[in-house]
Amino acid sequence: MKFGIRLPNSGPLANRKNIVQVAEAAEVLGFHSAWVHDHVLWGTEQHRTHLSAGSAEALDESQRPNFYESITTLSYIAGRTSRVKLGVAVLVLPLRNPLIVAKQLANLDVLSEGRLMIGVAPGAPNITKQEFEAVGVDYERRGKITDEYISVLKELWTENLPSFSGSYSKFVEAQMFPKPAQKNMKILIGGGERGISPRALRRVVELGDGWIPAYLTPEEAREGITRIDNEFQVRGRDIREMMVVHEMFTAIGQDSAQVRSSASKSLSTNFVTAEEGLKRSLVGTPRELVERLELYSSAGVSATELKFVYSDIPSLLEMMQLFADEVLPSFNSK
C-alpha cells in the first residue's frame, strides 16, 4: 500500500507557504503522493463544517473561506517538487468545459513528467449545487454530464484526430497536443455516499480506471471491491489493473487515548458523531495504524490518502514524520 498527504489547499491553515511546505515535506519523507481537493466556490459555512485539512481547533471567526483551486495549485507544486505524485481527489468534472480541462490536465502531466493522478466525481448534493447554478451547468444532469466528459477526456488524450458527438460536447478532429506523459492516464472515480453508491460503482466499472472512495470501514472497502470485481469478470476486465485510493482522516501519536481525544472534535464536525468518525478514520499509535491499514490492504486498497487532523503546521509535520518513521516501513518492505 502507498500513502499520500492531503495538502492544506482549503481550511483554516490554507495559504501558499503551508501548501508548499507540506508538499515538500511529503516528498522528503518518502510519501507516495500529495493531494488537493476541488471546488470553484467555497463559502463560510463550508469552511466551518467541511474540514478536509486542519482541525476544528484551528478555526477562527476572522478567517476567510480560502480555497486554492486544484489544477493551478498542483501546477505550482509540480515546480517545487520532483518525485512525489500529484493528485486531485476529486475534480468536480461537470463544472468545467471538457476540452479546456483536458488540455490543462494533459499539460500538467507533461510538465510534471507523468506525476498526475486524477479523481473525478459529479459533485456532492449538500455542497456543490450553488456552484452549478453559478457557472450555468444543469445540476440535475451532473451524473450524465460526468459520464460523457470522462469519455471526452479519454478521446482527447489518446486520439490524434479526436472527434466526439454527445449530448453535452461535440467536436470534429480537435487536435490537442501534447498528450499526457502517461500513455494510459488513469481516471479514478469517486462521489456518492462515500464512493460506494451503486451509481458510483457503475461508473467505475463502465468508465473508470480506478476507485477513490472515502471513510469506508475495511468491510465496506472489501464489499465495494468485490462488487467491482464481479462486474469486471463479466466484462473481461482484471481487477488487478484497477487502483483503489481510499481517503481517511488520520491522527497519530504515541498515546492512543490522547490522540483519540484530540481528534474527536474535528471528527464530530465531519461525521454525525465523534464515535462514527473514529470508526471510519485512522486514529491511534503507529502500531494501531499499521494493524488497521493491514485490514484495508487485505481488502484490496492500493493507496491511502491521509487527511491528517492538526491544529498547526508543526503538529502536522510531526505526525508526518512519525508516520514515515514507524508506519511506512511496515508497507515499503513488502
DRENDRENPA-469724 format. One line per field, with one value per residue (C-alpha): residue in one letter; x, y, z; residue number from 1. Coordinates in pm, 1 decimal, padded with zeros to 6 digits. Layout:
N
rest = a | ...
u = X | ...
v = Y | ...
w = Z | ...
nr = NUM | ...
***
This chain:
334
rest = m | k | f | g | i | r | l | p | n | s | g | p | l | a | n | r | k | n | i | v | q | v | a | e | a | a | e | v | l | g | f | h | s | a | w | v | h | d | h | v | l | w | g | t | e | q | h | r | t | h | l | s | a | g | s | a | e | a | l | d | e | s | q | r | p | n | f | y | e | s | i | t | t | l | s | y | i | a | g | r | t | s | r | v | k | l | g | v | a | v | l | v | l | p | l | r | n | p | l | i | v | a | k | q | l | a | n | l | d | v | l | s | e | g | r | l | m | i | g | v | a | p | g | a | p | n | i | t | k | q | e | f | e | a | v | g | v | d | y | e | r | r | g | k | i | t | d | e | y | i | s | v | l | k | e | l | w | t | e | n | l | p | s | f | s | g | s | y | s | k | f | v | e | a | q | m | f | p | k | p | a | q | k | n | m | k | i | l | i | g | g | g | e | r | g | i | s | p | r | a | l | r | r | v | v | e | l | g | d | g | w | i | p | a | y | l | t | p | e | e | a | r | e | g | i | t | r | i | d | n | e | f | q | v | r | g | r | d | i | r | e | m | m | v | v | h | e | m | f | t | a | i | g | q | d | s | a | q | v | r | s | s | a | s | k | s | l | s | t | n | f | v | t | a | e | e | g | l | k | r | s | l | v | g | t | p | r | e | l | v | e | r | l | e | l | y | s | s | a | g | v | s | a | t | e | l | k | f | v | y | s | d | i | p | s | l | l | e | m | m | q | l | f | a | d | e | v | l | p | s | f | n | s | k
u = 00000.0 | 00115.1 | 00039.3 | -00039.1 | -00087.6 | -00380.6 | -00236.4 | -00398.6 | -00547.7 | -00859.7 | -00944.8 | -00812.7 | -00444.4 | -00473.3 | -00208.1 | 00075.4 | 00351.9 | 00176.7 | 00077.7 | 00436.9 | 00589.0 | 00366.8 | 00418.1 | 00794.5 | 00789.0 | 00581.0 | 00848.6 | 01140.8 | 00975.0 | 00907.2 | 00530.6 | 00393.2 | 00170.6 | 00036.2 | -00334.0 | -00571.6 | -00948.9 | -01159.2 | -01429.1 | -01485.9 | -01697.5 | -01643.2 | -01831.8 | -01810.5 | -02046.9 | -01839.5 | -01525.6 | -01661.9 | -01832.2 | -01640.4 | -01286.1 | -01058.1 | -00736.3 | -00651.0 | -00880.3 | -01176.7 | -00937.7 | -00765.5 | -01088.2 | -01119.7 | -01419.3 | -01194.5 | -01082.1 | -01186.5 | -01301.2 | -00986.7 | -00993.7 | -00693.1 | -00807.2 | -00691.4 | -00526.4 | -00335.1 | -00225.0 | -00087.9 | 00085.0 | 00265.9 | 00355.5 | 00485.4 | 00753.2 | 00850.1 | 00886.6 | 01041.7 | 00929.8 | 00607.5 | 00295.6 | 00028.7 | -00337.4 | -00678.1 | -00948.2 | -01176.2 | -01226.6 | -01589.0 | -01577.3 | -01910.6 | -01828.3 | -01560.7 | -01552.5 | -01415.4 | -01180.8 | -01023.9 | -00980.0 | -00842.2 | -00581.7 | -00493.2 | -00454.9 | -00251.7 | -00023.9 | 00024.1 | 00105.1 | 00372.0 | 00527.6 | 00533.2 | 00682.8 | 00391.0 | 00316.0 | -00052.5 | -00331.4 | -00689.6 | -01005.0 | -01338.2 | -01694.4 | -02025.2 | -02032.8 | -02183.7 | -02554.0 | -02501.2 | -02203.8 | -02187.9 | -02536.9 | -02463.1 | -02151.5 | -02352.3 | -02602.4 | -02324.1 | -02145.8 | -02468.4 | -02449.4 | -02759.8 | -02718.0 | -02978.5 | -02787.1 | -02443.8 | -02413.7 | -02483.7 | -02252.0 | -01976.4 | -02011.7 | -01986.6 | -01695.0 | -01491.6 | -01525.9 | -01429.5 | -01110.0 | -01003.9 | -01077.1 | -00873.1 | -00583.3 | -00547.7 | -00650.4 | -00451.6 | -00768.0 | -01030.9 | -01396.4 | -01693.3 | -02069.3 | -02261.2 | -02542.5 | -02313.6 | -01999.8 | -01941.5 | -01623.3 | -01462.6 | -01090.7 | -00994.4 | -00618.4 | -00476.0 | -00109.2 | 00089.6 | -00078.7 | -00030.7 | 00312.2 | 00132.9 | 00018.0 | -00279.8 | -00350.7 | -00591.4 | -00918.6 | -01027.9 | -01397.7 | -01540.4 | -01857.8 | -02190.2 | -02225.6 | -01853.0 | -01798.5 | -01980.3 | -02322.9 | -02449.1 | -02418.6 | -02057.7 | -01960.4 | -02134.0 | -01927.0 | -01608.1 | -01696.0 | -01810.0 | -01577.3 | -01312.0 | -00957.6 | -00980.3 | -01191.0 | -01145.5 | -01389.0 | -01371.6 | -01418.3 | -01509.3 | -01463.4 | -01240.8 | -01553.9 | -01716.5 | -01398.2 | -01383.9 | -01751.6 | -01710.2 | -01401.9 | -01577.0 | -01876.3 | -01646.7 | -01452.5 | -01771.6 | -01867.9 | -01513.2 | -01520.2 | -01840.1 | -01675.5 | -01341.9 | -01153.4 | -00886.4 | -00936.1 | -00557.6 | -00537.1 | -00757.4 | -00613.8 | -00811.0 | -00722.5 | -00902.3 | -00938.6 | -00919.6 | -00888.7 | -00574.5 | -00417.7 | -00112.3 | 00074.9 | 00237.9 | -00055.6 | -00366.5 | -00617.3 | -00469.5 | -00471.6 | -00834.1 | -00936.8 | -00759.9 | -00905.5 | -01262.4 | -01376.3 | -01277.6 | -01424.2 | -01755.5 | -01755.5 | -01716.4 | -01933.3 | -02261.6 | -02071.1 | -01709.3 | -01759.1 | -01868.0 | -01566.0 | -01326.2 | -01481.0 | -01407.7 | -01066.0 | -00707.1 | -00653.1 | -00407.0 | -00049.8 | 00177.0 | 00116.9 | -00260.6 | -00249.2 | -00038.3 | -00283.0 | -00582.5 | -00415.3 | -00333.5 | -00708.8 | -00755.3 | -00459.2 | -00603.9 | -00935.3 | -00760.5 | -00691.9 | -00390.0 | -00322.5 | -00446.8 | -00480.6 | -00410.4 | -00612.5 | -00428.8 | -00609.9 | -00380.5 | -00408.4 | -00093.9 | 00166.6 | 00437.2 | 00188.2 | 00119.7 | 00488.9 | 00545.4 | 00270.5 | 00401.3 | 00747.7 | 00613.5 | 00406.2 | 00708.4 | 00933.4 | 00700.8 | 00425.8 | 00570.1 | 00842.5 | 00575.4 | 00445.5 | 00754.5 | 00924.1 | 00656.4
v = 00000.0 | 00352.2 | 00668.0 | 01025.5 | 01350.1 | 01592.1 | 01941.8 | 02239.8 | 02391.5 | 02474.2 | 02515.0 | 02729.9 | 02685.8 | 02722.6 | 02953.5 | 02934.3 | 02886.1 | 02598.9 | 02421.4 | 02431.3 | 02331.6 | 02026.1 | 01915.7 | 01944.2 | 01756.1 | 01478.1 | 01432.5 | 01440.5 | 01193.9 | 00942.0 | 00968.0 | 00848.8 | 01146.1 | 01488.8 | 01560.1 | 01855.1 | 01862.7 | 02071.1 | 02336.6 | 02664.5 | 02832.5 | 02777.8 | 02977.0 | 03044.7 | 02760.4 | 02505.0 | 02648.8 | 02569.3 | 02238.2 | 02054.6 | 02029.8 | 01843.1 | 01988.7 | 02128.4 | 02087.9 | 02238.2 | 02387.4 | 02585.4 | 02755.0 | 03125.5 | 03354.9 | 03607.6 | 03359.6 | 03390.1 | 03069.6 | 03030.5 | 02752.7 | 02719.7 | 02586.9 | 02232.8 | 02236.5 | 02561.7 | 02462.4 | 02130.3 | 02310.7 | 02527.4 | 02228.6 | 02044.0 | 02310.4 | 02285.4 | 01904.8 | 01638.9 | 01292.9 | 01297.5 | 01224.9 | 01495.3 | 01409.4 | 01574.8 | 01398.0 | 01471.1 | 01706.0 | 01818.4 | 01737.8 | 01873.4 | 02225.7 | 02258.8 | 02270.4 | 01924.0 | 02040.2 | 02305.4 | 02076.4 | 01800.0 | 02046.4 | 02165.8 | 01816.1 | 01687.0 | 01988.4 | 01942.6 | 01575.0 | 01660.0 | 01937.9 | 01718.2 | 01430.0 | 01194.7 | 01251.1 | 01344.3 | 01137.5 | 01234.5 | 01151.8 | 01278.3 | 01295.1 | 01464.5 | 01677.4 | 01631.8 | 01719.0 | 01909.3 | 02114.9 | 02183.9 | 02282.7 | 02655.5 | 02611.7 | 02454.2 | 02737.0 | 02997.9 | 02853.1 | 02773.3 | 02392.7 | 02180.0 | 02036.3 | 01764.0 | 01625.9 | 01629.9 | 01249.1 | 01214.0 | 01506.6 | 01343.0 | 01016.4 | 01191.7 | 01414.0 | 01112.6 | 00973.4 | 01312.5 | 01325.7 | 00979.9 | 01060.5 | 01380.9 | 01218.5 | 00912.6 | 01002.5 | 01211.8 | 01338.9 | 01310.3 | 01360.8 | 01332.7 | 01371.4 | 01362.6 | 01538.7 | 01789.3 | 01802.4 | 01792.0 | 01843.3 | 01717.1 | 01640.5 | 01855.2 | 01812.5 | 01854.6 | 01817.2 | 01742.7 | 01428.8 | 01333.7 | 01193.2 | 00885.1 | 00687.6 | 00548.5 | 00812.3 | 00660.2 | 00827.5 | 00735.6 | 00755.0 | 00896.3 | 01059.4 | 00946.9 | 00806.1 | 00778.3 | 00641.8 | 00315.9 | 00401.5 | 00178.5 | 00467.5 | 00542.2 | 00176.0 | 00151.3 | 00447.2 | 00274.1 | -00043.1 | 00123.8 | 00422.3 | 00426.6 | 00301.8 | 00308.7 | 00387.8 | 00664.5 | 00615.1 | 00786.2 | 00693.0 | 00329.9 | 00058.9 | -00231.9 | -00442.1 | -00179.0 | -00143.6 | -00520.5 | -00527.4 | -00249.7 | -00405.2 | -00742.7 | -00586.5 | -00418.3 | -00741.6 | -00935.0 | -00686.7 | -00681.4 | -01058.6 | -01032.1 | -00770.4 | -00949.9 | -00692.6 | -00768.2 | -00616.6 | -00611.1 | -00333.4 | -00107.2 | 00135.4 | 00192.9 | 00510.2 | 00544.9 | 00883.3 | 00876.6 | 01127.5 | 01044.4 | 01127.0 | 00953.7 | 00970.8 | 00754.2 | 00788.0 | 00630.2 | 00785.2 | 01130.8 | 01109.5 | 00993.0 | 01272.9 | 01545.9 | 01423.8 | 01382.7 | 01744.5 | 01762.1 | 01420.1 | 01520.5 | 01817.6 | 01588.9 | 01298.7 | 01261.7 | 01175.2 | 01151.1 | 00776.8 | 00736.9 | 00939.4 | 00723.4 | 00413.5 | 00548.2 | 00705.2 | 00616.7 | 00732.6 | 00589.4 | 00477.1 | 00369.7 | 00004.8 | 00054.9 | 00228.8 | -00048.9 | -00313.2 | -00125.0 | -00047.9 | -00415.7 | -00478.7 | -00227.7 | -00370.5 | -00720.6 | -00587.1 | -00466.2 | -00097.0 | 00018.5 | 00354.8 | 00571.9 | 00948.6 | 01064.9 | 01368.2 | 01448.8 | 01632.7 | 01911.9 | 02247.6 | 02395.8 | 02306.7 | 02199.9 | 01946.0 | 01814.3 | 01782.8 | 01598.6 | 01347.5 | 01304.5 | 01231.7 | 00976.8 | 00807.7 | 00797.3 | 00654.6 | 00395.0 | 00311.6 | 00341.7 | 00076.6 | -00186.7 | -00145.1 | -00038.8 | -00366.0 | -00573.0
w = 00000.0 | -00083.8 | 00114.1 | 00016.4 | 00209.3 | 00177.0 | 00135.1 | 00310.5 | -00004.5 | 00196.6 | 00562.1 | 00844.9 | 00752.9 | 00375.4 | 00232.6 | -00020.1 | 00236.2 | 00412.7 | 00091.9 | -00033.5 | 00299.7 | 00336.4 | -00025.5 | 00003.7 | 00334.9 | 00178.2 | -00086.7 | 00156.8 | 00396.0 | 00121.6 | 00082.9 | -00248.6 | -00331.7 | -00236.2 | -00285.7 | -00310.0 | -00340.8 | -00575.8 | -00569.2 | -00751.8 | -00484.7 | -00111.8 | 00147.9 | 00519.5 | 00606.5 | 00419.0 | 00574.8 | 00921.6 | 00858.5 | 00583.3 | 00716.8 | 00477.8 | 00617.0 | 00959.1 | 01258.0 | 01436.6 | 01694.6 | 01419.2 | 01306.1 | 01375.2 | 01315.7 | 01140.8 | 00873.1 | 00513.0 | 00341.2 | 00131.1 | -00126.3 | -00356.1 | -00693.5 | -00760.5 | -01104.2 | -01067.8 | -00716.5 | -00838.7 | -01125.5 | -00874.7 | -00658.0 | -00963.6 | -00996.9 | -00629.3 | -00624.4 | -00845.5 | -00731.1 | -00530.8 | -00735.2 | -00755.6 | -00709.3 | -00705.7 | -00504.6 | -00661.7 | -00956.5 | -00986.1 | -01355.3 | -01489.4 | -01367.2 | -01635.6 | -02013.4 | -02100.4 | -02376.4 | -02156.3 | -01857.1 | -02082.6 | -02208.8 | -01858.0 | -01717.4 | -02012.4 | -01990.5 | -01615.3 | -01661.1 | -01918.9 | -01710.8 | -01400.7 | -01603.7 | -01557.1 | -01189.3 | -01214.2 | -01053.7 | -01135.9 | -00943.8 | -01075.4 | -00944.6 | -01030.0 | -00712.5 | -00368.6 | -00323.6 | 00001.1 | -00116.1 | -00489.0 | -00603.3 | -00573.5 | -00786.4 | -01068.2 | -01060.8 | -01064.3 | -01368.9 | -01554.7 | -01557.6 | -01506.3 | -01158.1 | -01209.3 | -01508.3 | -01340.5 | -01339.5 | -01711.8 | -01787.0 | -01582.6 | -01772.8 | -02106.3 | -02004.7 | -01889.8 | -02241.6 | -02385.9 | -02177.9 | -02291.6 | -02655.7 | -02646.5 | -02461.3 | -02683.3 | -03038.9 | -03286.0 | -03458.1 | -03186.5 | -03270.5 | -03040.2 | -03067.9 | -02742.3 | -02562.8 | -02390.3 | -02603.6 | -02979.4 | -03180.6 | -03502.0 | -03544.9 | -03246.2 | -03248.0 | -02899.9 | -02816.6 | -02612.7 | -02494.1 | -02128.8 | -02043.5 | -01907.8 | -02209.4 | -02018.7 | -01757.3 | -01507.0 | -01415.5 | -01064.1 | -00982.9 | -00660.3 | -00534.7 | -00393.9 | -00041.4 | 00028.1 | -00322.8 | -00260.8 | -00405.3 | -00690.1 | -00934.7 | -00837.2 | -00865.2 | -01201.9 | -01320.4 | -01201.7 | -01392.3 | -01713.2 | -01742.5 | -01472.2 | -01429.4 | -01053.0 | -00749.1 | -00491.3 | -00201.6 | 00138.1 | 00503.8 | 00449.3 | 00706.9 | 00596.0 | 00549.1 | 00326.6 | 00122.5 | 00068.9 | -00025.6 | -00281.6 | -00439.7 | -00456.8 | -00632.0 | -00882.9 | -00936.4 | -01006.4 | -01276.6 | -01414.2 | -01460.3 | -01660.1 | -01882.7 | -01912.9 | -01709.3 | -01448.2 | -01101.7 | -01056.6 | -01314.4 | -01102.7 | -00847.7 | -00526.9 | -00335.5 | -00002.4 | 00172.7 | 00553.9 | 00834.2 | 01028.3 | 01364.8 | 01507.0 | 01837.2 | 02100.0 | 02344.9 | 02192.3 | 02433.8 | 02392.3 | 02012.1 | 02005.7 | 02239.1 | 02038.7 | 01707.0 | 01831.8 | 01797.4 | 01431.0 | 01359.0 | 01516.6 | 01275.0 | 00973.8 | 01091.2 | 01277.5 | 01595.9 | 01701.6 | 01753.2 | 01391.3 | 01283.8 | 01484.9 | 01329.1 | 00979.8 | 01041.8 | 01127.4 | 01483.9 | 01734.7 | 01784.3 | 01498.3 | 01585.2 | 01586.7 | 01249.9 | 01096.9 | 01217.2 | 01080.8 | 00749.2 | 00708.3 | 00700.8 | 00418.4 | 00228.3 | 00259.5 | 00128.7 | -00188.0 | -00119.4 | -00322.7 | -00159.5 | 00125.7 | 00113.8 | 00468.7 | 00576.5 | 00898.3 | 01177.6 | 01303.0 | 01476.8 | 01319.7 | 01059.2 | 01310.5 | 01451.9 | 01102.6 | 01020.1 | 01347.7 | 01265.8 | 00910.6 | 01049.9 | 01298.3 | 01026.3 | 00793.9 | 01066.4 | 01217.4 | 00967.9 | 00618.5 | 00677.0 | 00750.8 | 00394.4 | 00198.8 | 00282.3 | 00107.8
nr = 1 | 2 | 3 | 4 | 5 | 6 | 7 | 8 | 9 | 10 | 11 | 12 | 13 | 14 | 15 | 16 | 17 | 18 | 19 | 20 | 21 | 22 | 23 | 24 | 25 | 26 | 27 | 28 | 29 | 30 | 31 | 32 | 33 | 34 | 35 | 36 | 37 | 38 | 39 | 40 | 41 | 42 | 43 | 44 | 45 | 46 | 47 | 48 | 49 | 50 | 51 | 52 | 53 | 54 | 55 | 56 | 57 | 58 | 59 | 60 | 61 | 62 | 63 | 64 | 65 | 66 | 67 | 68 | 69 | 70 | 71 | 72 | 73 | 74 | 75 | 76 | 77 | 78 | 79 | 80 | 81 | 82 | 83 | 84 | 85 | 86 | 87 | 88 | 89 | 90 | 91 | 92 | 93 | 94 | 95 | 96 | 97 | 98 | 99 | 100 | 101 | 102 | 103 | 104 | 105 | 106 | 107 | 108 | 109 | 110 | 111 | 112 | 113 | 114 | 115 | 116 | 117 | 118 | 119 | 120 | 121 | 122 | 123 | 124 | 125 | 126 | 127 | 128 | 129 | 130 | 131 | 132 | 133 | 134 | 135 | 136 | 137 | 138 | 139 | 140 | 141 | 142 | 143 | 144 | 145 | 146 | 147 | 148 | 149 | 150 | 151 | 152 | 153 | 154 | 155 | 156 | 157 | 158 | 159 | 160 | 161 | 162 | 163 | 164 | 165 | 166 | 167 | 168 | 169 | 170 | 171 | 172 | 173 | 174 | 175 | 176 | 177 | 178 | 179 | 180 | 181 | 182 | 183 | 184 | 185 | 186 | 187 | 188 | 189 | 190 | 191 | 192 | 193 | 194 | 195 | 196 | 197 | 198 | 199 | 200 | 201 | 202 | 203 | 204 | 205 | 206 | 207 | 208 | 209 | 210 | 211 | 212 | 213 | 214 | 215 | 216 | 217 | 218 | 219 | 220 | 221 | 222 | 223 | 224 | 225 | 226 | 227 | 228 | 229 | 230 | 231 | 232 | 233 | 234 | 235 | 236 | 237 | 238 | 239 | 240 | 241 | 242 | 243 | 244 | 245 | 246 | 247 | 248 | 249 | 250 | 251 | 252 | 253 | 254 | 255 | 256 | 257 | 258 | 259 | 260 | 261 | 262 | 263 | 264 | 265 | 266 | 267 | 268 | 269 | 270 | 271 | 272 | 273 | 274 | 275 | 276 | 277 | 278 | 279 | 280 | 281 | 282 | 283 | 284 | 285 | 286 | 287 | 288 | 289 | 290 | 291 | 292 | 293 | 294 | 295 | 296 | 297 | 298 | 299 | 300 | 301 | 302 | 303 | 304 | 305 | 306 | 307 | 308 | 309 | 310 | 311 | 312 | 313 | 314 | 315 | 316 | 317 | 318 | 319 | 320 | 321 | 322 | 323 | 324 | 325 | 326 | 327 | 328 | 329 | 330 | 331 | 332 | 333 | 334
***
